[in-house]
Amino acid sequence: MADTDRVRIRIRRGDWEYEAEGPKDFVEASVAAAKEEFQGSLRIPPPTTTEVTHQRETGQRSGTSGTRIRLKEFIDEKSPKGHIEVITALAYWARENEGLQDLGKEELERLYKIAELRRPTDSRNAMAQVKSQKGWLDSVGGGRYKLTAAGEDFVNLDLPRKR
């Protein structure tokens, strides 16, 4: 099954939260069953569309510390400069928060959009430049790149820059 066939959804209403991940049909059936079960027993009103969070659209997840972190907040906190640094930070965030081990053009452009940043003119070339100029990404074939240990260290240890 391709990664594009997988869906992850999180529904939150007050203190109640439900999350499902897997093939689209499974997730839809799971959400419907959960709504029936929990609405009756917990008297939870149906979630509104603004309360249904699709991780790939919002860039939200539970961090390792248990706090909520948004991609835009992460980028604002790390303050990368230029596309080479931004792409490295996006690859790091995607690996840690979405479990993406590698990125292609589509994922990179989606992440730029979520982070509310201007996309590079040529995303594939921009990822290739990160690899050739800094070694922070490594090619895994098919126009896809993964974060290297050096890239991880850059994001963890060098960003944000000390003034």
Secondary structure, DSSP 4 states (H G I P E B T S, - for coil): --GGGEEEEEEEETTEEEEEEEEHHHHHHHHHHHHHHHHHHH-PPPPPGGGEEEHHHH-EEE-TTS-EEEHHHHHHHH---HHHHHHHHHHHHHHHHH--SSB-HHHHHHHHHHTT-PPPSSHHHHHHHIIIII--EEEEETTEEEE-HHHHHIIIIISSPP-
